[in-house]
Amino acid sequence: MPFGWTTSTANFANLTHNAIQARVISTLRSGLVGLPSGAVVPGVLGKGANLTIVFGEYPDLPGSAVTASLGEGVPPAAKLLGISTNSVTATQFGLVTSVTDLASFESPHDLTGIAPEKVARAIADYADSVALTAIAGHAIDREYVNGVLSTTALMDAKAELKARNIEPVPGKGYYALMHPYALSGLEREASLNGYTDVQAQADAGKLSAGVVSQYRGFSFLPSSKIAGVLSAAARTGPTAAFATDIFTLAAHGLANGTRIQFSSITGGGTNVVTATDYYVINATATTFQISLTRGGTVRDLNTSDISASTFKSEVYPVYLLGAGSMGAGDLGTFEHIVVSAPDSSNPLGQFITVGSKGIFAAKVLSFAETTDGAGNNGTAVDRIYSFSVMTGLTA
């Protein structure tokens, strides 16, 4: 992987640049949440005015393209190979930070060592966010209303992935990207068969929590970046009594802390309104109350009962990736710049500057699997499957 760099003080700059490069390569090789190892196809930055990254694949010729009965001395008609391409417009990005020459005297920390590490992390974090934005652009294929992540949902999803001819990543299976709240539903499932903890649960706030577990052909990559969203469809109910501020809805499945929004309300006065975030508290199997904050005080219905309502509840997307699901690049454009010598903007050499820049983009890939031999490709299919579930939290 080519990395460029510039500097004006060789020894210090070499050391600092190598620190950045090692950190970025280490982070990228370990696999980001949005760009897990084995699921990514590298792209090439094309020449021209636009920063375009192109991904290509050659579809298979089907058996029907084979000439079934050859005549003696008569060659079969040549069949055309096809090519299926994806492209994405890239952008240039960069980050600069400075450390003063007094840092080593006034700070107990090695800021000249910390700066490269933080710059490298920010660059990797940016790439990760670009990839997750691309993944989130894929529409949810199925919504499990009133259900948490389960083995059944995963097995259904695996069948869909195989039906789309999306191959698993060797040694990893299919990657499952989700918020830790979604994974907690599966972790609490009774009588799990084959669930293996690979490592202790990592801090969800980190750039990449890494693979935390493997189960039934899936490797799980939880991240707090994959936030909950309101469900696509509104649900009917519940009713509520203003005397107790209790909402009633049979088998509502809402866990404490779940965010909801009402889209219509009949009755209830002005304390509970539509298009406002509320959070479930004091939930039982058939009742709950609401608050303006997670774990906050009960919202007073105030004046009258709610006789009817519709609402949307927070769900958490689960994105499943296989081999070749994501395109990313061009990592070869990353350049690390360290300047420590005096120049016109720093005539007394009072600070060093550490920075990185690059050209990058990411895309969910959609390729045709076959071509007919006459120049016509089959339908391109996204190499990703997604569904949404309720939070698995119980309190």
N, C-alpha and C positions, 0 to 999 in steps of 0.2 A: 504494500500500500504506500504510494508515494506521498510524502508530506514535505511541503516547502517551508522555508523559514528564512528570515533575514535578521541581522544583528550588526552592531557596531563594536561590540566588545566580546571577542571570541570565547575566552575561557568561561566567563560567567554566563554568557548567553547560551553557549553549548549546553551547559549544565541545566539551565532553566528550560531551554527548549526541549531537551531530552526528557525532563520531568513531565512537561505537558504532553508530549507525544506518547510517552509510556502510559500516562493516565488515560488518555483518550482511547488508545488502542486496547488497553485492559478493559475499559468500560464497554467498548463496542464488542469486543470478543466475548465478554460474559453474557451479552445479550440484553438489550433494553426491554422494557415492558412492551413498548410498541413495535420493537424490531427484534423479536427473539431469534436467537441463533438457529439457522436451518430453515426458517420460514421466509427469509428475505432473498430476493433476487437483486443483484447489483445492477444499476443502470449506468449508462454512459452519457455524459454531457455532450450534446450535439453542437456543431459549429453553426455560427450565424448570429443574427441580431438578438434572437430570443434565447433565453436560458432554458432550453428544453432537454429533458432527460427521457430517453427512449428505452423501452423494454420490449423484447421480442421473443417469440416462440414459434416453432414450426409444428402445425397440427399433424396428426397421424392421417395417413391414407387408409380408408376403411377396406375391409375385405371385399366389398362390393365393387371396388375399383379394379380388382384383379380380373384379367381375361380368363374366363373359365375353360375355354377350349381353343388351343392354339392350332392354327392351320399349318401344315408342313411348309416351311420356308417363308411363312408370312409372320413378320414381327408384330407384336401387339402395338396398338396406338400408345404413344407416350402420354403419361399423365402429368399434370402440372402439380408441383409442390405448392403449398400455401404458406403464408406467414401471417401470424396474428401479432399485432403490436399494440402497446399502450404507451402513452406519453404523458408527461406532467411538466408544468412550468415551474422551474426552480427560482429561488431568490438567493441573493447574497446576504450574509449576516455577519455580525462581528461583535466583539466585546473587548474592552480595554479597561485595565485597572492599573493603579500606580502605587508604589511604595517609596516612602522618603528615605533619604540616606541616614536619617536619625533613628530609623525603625529598630536597628539592631541595638541601639543604646537605650531607647525609651520604652520599648515593648519587651515583655518577657517571652514573647512568642517569636518564632522564626517566620516572619511575614514574607521574606523572600522565598521561602519554601512553600508557604501556605498559598500565596497568590497563584502560582501555576496550577496547583491542585484545584483551586476554586474556579479558575478560568476553564479548565478542562471539564469539570463537572457541569458548569453552565452550558458549555457547548453540547455536551452529550444530552443534557436535560432538554435543550432546545430541539435537538433532533428527535428525541423521544416524544415531545409534545406535538411536533409536526406529524409524526407517524400516528399518534393516537387521534389527532383531529381527522386524519384520512380514514382511520378505522371507524370512527363515530359517524362518518358520512354514509356508511352502509346502513340501509334501512333495517330495522328489526324484523326478522323473518317470522318470529312467533312470540307471542306474549302469554306467559303463564299467569293468568289473572288469579290472584289470591293464592299463589303458590310460591314456595321457596325453592332454591336449587336442590335438585334431587337426582338420584341415580337414573330414574326413568327419563327425566329431561335430557340427561347426558347421552343415554342410549338412543333416544330419538334423534338427537343432534348428530351423533356418530353415523347413524343410518343416512341422514341427509347429506353429510359430508362425503360419504362413500358414493352416494347416488350422483353427486356432482363430480365424481372422479378426482376429488381433492385427496392427495396422498398424505399420510402422516409423516412427520419428521422422524427419521431414524433415531432410535434411542429416546425420543421424547413423546412420540405419538402426536396428538393434536394439542396445541397450546390453548388454554382457556384463560382469557384475560377478563378480570372482573374486579369490582370493589371488594375489600375484605368482608363487608356486610353480606354480600351475596354468597361468598364462600362459606360463611359461618352456617348457612342453612344446611349445606351438605355435611359439614363437620359434625353437626348435631343429629344427623340422620341415624336412626337405630339400625344395628346389625350391618354396618358397612362391611362389604366383602372385598378385601384386597386393598383397602386404603392404606397407603404407606407414607408416613412423614419423612421427607427427605432431610429437612432441617427444621430448626425451631422457627416459629412464625417471626418474620422479620418486621422491622419498623415500616409501617405502611407509608410513612411520609418520605421515605428514601426514594431516590431516583428509580432504582430497580430493586424490588424485594427479592428477585430471583425466584427460581422454581421452589415452592415451599412444600409441594406434595405431588404425588402421582397416583392416579386411580383410574382403573378401567380404560386405559389407553389415552388418558389426558394428563398433561402437566400443567399445574396451576400457577399463574402469575398474577397475584393480587396487587392492586395499586389504588391508592386513594385518588389518583387522577381520573379514574373511571367513575365519575360521580353518578348519583341517582338522578333520574328524570321523572317527570309526571307521566303516568300511563297514557297510551295513545287513545284509549276509549274511556268514557266516563261510566261509572257504575251507579246503579239505581239504589236509593236509600241513602242514609238511614233517617229515622225519625228521632226526635229528642224532646225531653221534658224540661221546661225551664225551671221547674221547682228543684230538680236535682242536677241539672246540667249534664245529664247522661244521655248519650246516643245509643240507639238500639238497632242492630242489624245482625241477623242470624249468620253465623259462620263468616264473619267479615274478614278474618285472617290478618288483621292489622296489628303489627307489633308496636309496642311502646317506642316512641321516637320517630315513627313513620310520618313523613310529610304528606299532607293532603291539601287539596284545594276544591272548594265547592264551585260547581258550574251553574247550579240553580238551587234556590232555597225557597220553600213556602213557609211563611211564618218566621218566628225567631227574633223579631225585632232587628236592631241595628248592630248588635255586638258580634254577630257572626255573619259575614258577608261573602260574596263570591270573589274569585280571583285574588284571594289572600292566602298566604301560607299559614297552615295550622299544623300542630304536631300532636300525635296520639299519646295520651297518658292514661294510666289506670285501666288498661285494656283487660277484658275477660273474653271468653269465647263468643259472647253475643253483645257485649256492651263496651263502650269506651267514652272517655272524655277528651277534650282538646285543650291545647294551650298555644300561646303565641310563640313559645320557645320550647326546644327539646327539654323535657323534664321540668318545665315551668309550672306556674299556677294554673288552676282550672279556669277556662274562659267562661264567664257568666253569660247565660243565654238572656237573662235580664227581664224580658217582658212577655214572651209567649212561647208556646210549644212550636217545634218544627214538625210539620205534618208530612212533609215530603222533601226530598233533596236528591241531587246527583253530585258525584264528586270524582276526582281523579286522585289516585294515590301514587306515592313515589315507588318506582321500580328501578331495578339495577340491571343494566345491560350486561350480557355475557357474550364475549366475542371469541369465536373458535377459529384458529388459524392452522393450516397445514403447510406442507412444503410448497414454496413458491407462492404464498398468499400475498406477500407484500413486496413492493418494489421500492428501493431507496437508493439515493446517490446524489451527487457523486462525491464519495468520501475522499477521493484523491485530490479534491480542490482545497481541502483544509490546509491552512497556513498558520503557523505560530510565529509570532513576532515578539522579540525581546530587545529592548533598547536600554542600555545603561550608560552609554558615553554622553558627554555634553554635546548639545547641538543648539540651534538658534532658539528653540522653545525651552531648553533646559541648559542654559549656558554654564551653570555652576555644577552640573551633575547632581542636583539635589534630590532626584528621584529616578527610579527605574520604571519602565512601562512594560507591562506584560499583556499580551493580547492574542486573539485568534480570530480568524475569519474563514469563511468558506461559502460554497454554493451547494444548496441541499434542497431536496424535496422527497416526499414519500407518497405512495399510492397503493390502494388495494387493487390487485391485478385481476384482470378479467380476460381470459384467453379462450379461443375456440379450441375444442379438443380434436376435431377432425376437419378434413377438407375433402371434397368429392373428386378431385383429380381434374376438374374442369375449371379451376380457378375460383371456386366458391367455398368459403369457409362455413362451418356450422356456427350455431349461436354461441357467442361468448358468454361464459358464466363466471360470476364473481367467485374467487377462491376463498370464501369466508362464509361462515354461518353464524347467525346471532339470534339470541332470544333474551327476554327480560324476565326477572323474577322479583319477588318481594324480598325485603331484608330478612336475613336469618336471625337477627337479634331477638332475644326474648324479653329484654328489659331495657 
